[in-house]
Amino acid sequence: MTATDSLPQIVLRAARDLLRPEMLLHALWPPLVALALWSGVAYFAWIPVSEWVVTQLPEWSWLTWMGAWLAHIAVLFVFAPLVYFTALLLVAVFALPRMMAIVAARDYPDVSRQGSVSAALWGSLANTLVAGAIFIVGWLVTLPLLLIPGAVLVLPIFWAAWLNQRAFRFDALAEHALPAERTTLIRREKGKLYLAGLVSALLAHVPLLNLFSLTFTALLFVHLCLASLRRLRSENGITV
């Protein structure tokens, strides 16, 4: 790995691209659409779901006065990952292909496309839906762990980091890499991919910056994966 392909350098490239005017639109509309969609659902469902949660709580005396608060918090922790996944799905399927075209043409013109555009689109959709299903089910199953002190800080970041790398590593390689190349890179760069997912997950939990976090995440994985693909092909003597 060259110094210019180190993770800090790739983070800087993604941050640079995020500030470009053509990227800012992609940064804002997916989270805003996702938030508006689930706010509409919450408007009708929040009270009924909260009341149902209260009926499921144990009949302990200390819960009688705070059961409603706990129910609202529980519903919030259900809706939050749904908003995040919906925004990620919009970025992966609609925004990322355009961002990929811009970044690839400017920074990686020597990395040729070996994949199918249509296969990349449908593969991206399927991959993101599968990753999202695992993310949501895993989040709901581990939700009781939030009662452990400190888990509220760790668990959301863990699941967001997992989802980021699971979804975007495929999307960033789908159009350019052959299936064998993609498998090799995911295996070889596993640690760096998880670290990139963690960096972007931390950003997603910073107020205001979280509006831009998914577009930054997409750009981060595009740079990381295309740089790794270029290096792999160079090692194998492939120049296109």
C-alpha positions as CSV (number, residue, x, y, z in Angstrom):
1,M,0.0,0.0,0.0
2,T,1.4,3.4,-1.0
3,A,1.2,6.4,1.3
4,T,-1.4,8.0,-1.0
5,D,-3.6,5.0,-0.6
6,S,-3.5,4.9,3.2
7,L,-6.8,5.3,5.0
8,P,-6.1,8.8,6.3
9,Q,-5.4,9.9,2.8
10,I,-8.5,8.3,1.5
11,V,-10.6,10.0,4.2
12,L,-9.2,13.3,3.1
13,R,-10.1,12.6,-0.5
14,A,-13.6,11.7,0.5
15,A,-13.9,14.9,2.5
16,R,-12.5,16.9,-0.4
17,D,-15.1,15.5,-2.8
18,L,-17.9,16.0,-0.3
19,L,-17.4,19.7,-0.5
20,R,-17.8,19.8,-4.3
21,P,-21.1,21.4,-5.3
22,E,-22.2,18.4,-7.4
23,M,-21.8,16.2,-4.4
24,L,-23.7,18.4,-1.9
25,L,-27.1,17.7,-3.5
26,H,-26.5,14.0,-3.1
27,A,-25.4,14.6,0.5
28,L,-28.7,16.3,1.5
29,W,-31.7,14.7,-0.2
30,P,-31.4,11.1,0.9
31,P,-31.5,11.8,4.7
32,L,-34.1,14.5,4.3
33,V,-36.4,12.2,2.3
34,A,-35.9,9.3,4.7
35,L,-36.6,11.6,7.7
36,A,-39.7,13.0,6.1
37,L,-41.0,9.5,5.2
38,W,-40.5,8.0,8.7
39,S,-41.7,11.2,10.3
40,G,-45.0,10.7,8.5
41,V,-45.2,7.1,9.6
42,A,-44.3,8.1,13.2
43,Y,-47.1,10.7,13.2
44,F,-49.7,8.0,12.9
45,A,-47.9,5.1,14.6
46,W,-45.9,6.6,17.5
47,I,-48.7,6.7,20.1
48,P,-50.2,3.3,19.3
49,V,-46.8,1.6,19.3
50,S,-45.8,3.4,22.5
51,E,-49.0,2.2,24.2
52,W,-48.3,-1.3,23.1
53,V,-44.8,-1.2,24.5
54,V,-46.2,-0.1,27.9
55,T,-48.5,-3.1,28.0
56,Q,-45.4,-5.4,27.4
57,L,-43.5,-3.9,30.4
58,P,-43.3,-6.0,33.6
59,E,-45.7,-4.9,36.3
60,W,-43.0,-3.5,38.6
61,S,-43.9,-0.7,40.9
62,W,-40.9,1.5,39.8
63,L,-42.1,1.2,36.2
64,T,-45.5,2.5,36.8
65,W,-44.4,6.2,36.8
66,M,-41.7,5.9,34.1
67,G,-43.2,3.2,31.8
68,A,-44.5,5.8,29.3
69,W,-41.0,7.4,29.1
70,L,-39.3,4.1,28.5
71,A,-41.9,3.3,25.8
72,H,-41.1,6.5,23.9
73,I,-37.4,5.9,24.2
74,A,-37.9,2.3,22.9
75,V,-39.9,3.5,19.9
76,L,-37.2,6.1,19.2
77,F,-34.6,3.4,19.1
78,V,-36.7,1.5,16.6
79,F,-37.4,4.4,14.3
80,A,-33.8,5.7,14.3
81,P,-32.3,2.7,12.5
82,L,-35.2,2.6,10.0
83,V,-34.4,6.3,9.0
84,Y,-30.7,5.5,8.7
85,F,-31.2,2.4,6.6
86,T,-33.7,4.1,4.3
87,A,-31.3,7.0,3.7
88,L,-28.5,4.5,3.0
89,L,-30.7,2.6,0.5
90,L,-31.4,5.9,-1.3
91,V,-27.7,6.8,-1.4
92,A,-26.7,3.3,-2.5
93,V,-29.2,2.9,-5.3
94,F,-29.7,6.4,-6.6
95,A,-26.9,8.7,-5.6
96,L,-23.9,6.5,-5.6
97,P,-23.8,5.6,-9.3
98,R,-23.6,9.3,-10.2
99,M,-20.9,10.0,-7.6
100,M,-19.1,6.9,-8.7
101,A,-19.0,8.2,-12.3
102,I,-17.6,11.5,-11.2
103,V,-14.9,10.1,-8.9
104,A,-13.9,7.3,-11.2
105,A,-13.5,9.6,-14.2
106,R,-11.4,12.1,-12.3
107,D,-9.3,10.0,-10.0
108,Y,-9.3,6.5,-11.4
109,P,-9.4,6.7,-15.2
110,D,-7.0,3.8,-15.4
111,V,-9.3,1.5,-13.6
112,S,-11.6,0.0,-16.3
113,R,-15.1,-1.1,-15.8
114,Q,-15.3,-4.9,-15.9
115,G,-18.8,-5.3,-14.4
116,S,-22.2,-4.9,-15.9
117,V,-24.1,-1.6,-15.2
118,S,-27.5,-3.4,-15.0
119,A,-26.1,-6.2,-12.8
120,A,-24.5,-3.6,-10.6
121,L,-27.8,-1.8,-10.1
122,W,-29.8,-4.9,-9.3
123,G,-26.9,-6.4,-7.3
124,S,-26.6,-3.2,-5.3
125,L,-30.3,-3.2,-4.5
126,A,-30.3,-6.8,-3.5
127,N,-27.1,-6.5,-1.4
128,T,-28.4,-3.4,0.4
129,L,-31.8,-5.0,1.1
130,V,-30.1,-8.1,2.6
131,A,-27.7,-6.0,4.6
132,G,-30.5,-3.8,5.8
133,A,-32.6,-6.8,6.9
134,I,-29.7,-8.2,8.9
135,F,-29.1,-4.7,10.3
136,I,-32.7,-4.2,11.4
137,V,-33.2,-7.7,12.8
138,G,-29.8,-7.6,14.6
139,W,-30.6,-4.2,16.0
140,L,-34.0,-5.3,17.4
141,V,-32.6,-8.5,18.8
142,T,-29.8,-6.7,20.6
143,L,-32.0,-3.8,21.7
144,P,-32.4,-5.1,25.3
145,L,-28.6,-4.8,25.6
146,L,-29.1,-1.0,25.7
147,L,-30.0,-1.4,29.4
148,I,-26.3,-2.3,30.1
149,P,-24.4,0.9,31.1
150,G,-22.5,2.3,28.2
151,A,-24.2,0.1,25.6
152,V,-26.2,3.0,24.2
153,L,-22.8,4.5,23.1
154,V,-21.4,1.3,21.6
155,L,-24.3,-0.7,20.1
156,P,-25.5,1.9,17.5
157,I,-22.0,2.6,16.3
158,F,-21.3,-1.1,16.0
159,W,-24.4,-1.8,13.8
160,A,-23.9,1.3,11.7
161,A,-20.3,0.4,11.1
162,W,-21.3,-3.1,10.1
163,L,-24.0,-1.9,7.7
164,N,-21.8,0.7,6.1
165,Q,-19.1,-1.7,5.1
166,R,-21.5,-4.5,4.2
167,A,-23.5,-2.3,1.8
168,F,-20.9,0.1,0.3
169,R,-18.1,-2.4,-0.3
170,F,-20.2,-4.1,-2.9
171,D,-21.6,-0.9,-4.4
172,A,-18.2,0.6,-4.8
173,L,-16.8,-2.4,-6.7
174,A,-19.9,-3.6,-8.6
175,E,-19.3,-1.7,-11.9
176,H,-15.5,-2.0,-12.0
177,A,-14.5,-5.3,-10.5
178,L,-15.0,-8.9,-11.7
179,P,-16.6,-11.2,-9.1
180,A,-13.3,-12.9,-8.4
181,E,-11.6,-9.5,-7.9
182,R,-14.4,-8.3,-5.6
183,T,-14.1,-11.5,-3.5
184,T,-10.3,-11.1,-3.3
185,L,-10.5,-7.5,-2.3
186,I,-13.2,-7.9,0.4
187,R,-11.1,-10.7,1.9
188,R,-7.8,-8.9,1.7
189,E,-9.0,-5.5,2.8
190,K,-11.4,-6.8,5.4
191,G,-9.8,-4.9,8.3
192,K,-9.5,-1.6,6.4
193,L,-13.2,-1.9,5.2
194,Y,-14.4,-2.4,8.8
195,L,-12.3,0.6,10.0
196,A,-13.7,2.7,7.2
197,G,-17.2,1.6,8.3
198,L,-16.4,2.6,11.9
199,V,-15.0,6.0,10.9
200,S,-18.2,6.8,8.9
201,A,-20.4,5.4,11.7
202,L,-18.9,7.7,14.2
203,L,-19.5,10.7,11.9
204,A,-23.2,9.6,11.6
205,H,-23.6,10.2,15.3
206,V,-22.3,13.8,15.3
207,P,-25.2,16.3,15.1
208,L,-25.5,18.2,11.8
209,L,-22.6,16.3,10.3
210,N,-24.8,13.3,10.3
211,L,-26.8,14.9,7.4
212,F,-23.7,14.5,5.2
213,S,-22.4,11.2,6.7
214,L,-23.9,8.7,4.2
215,T,-22.6,10.6,1.2
216,F,-19.2,10.8,2.9
217,T,-19.4,7.1,3.5
218,A,-20.2,6.4,-0.1
219,L,-17.3,8.5,-1.3
220,L,-15.0,6.9,1.3
221,F,-15.7,3.4,0.1
222,V,-15.5,4.4,-3.6
223,H,-12.0,5.8,-3.1
224,L,-10.9,2.9,-0.8
225,C,-12.2,0.2,-3.1
226,L,-11.1,1.7,-6.4
227,A,-7.6,2.4,-5.1
228,S,-7.4,-1.2,-3.8
229,L,-8.7,-2.5,-7.1
230,R,-6.0,-0.5,-9.0
231,R,-3.4,-1.9,-6.7
232,L,-4.6,-5.5,-7.1
233,R,-4.5,-5.2,-10.9
234,S,-1.1,-3.7,-10.8
235,E,0.2,-6.6,-8.7
236,N,-1.3,-9.0,-11.2
237,G,0.2,-7.2,-14.2
238,I,-3.1,-5.9,-15.4
239,T,-2.8,-2.3,-16.7
240,V,-6.5,-1.6,-17.6
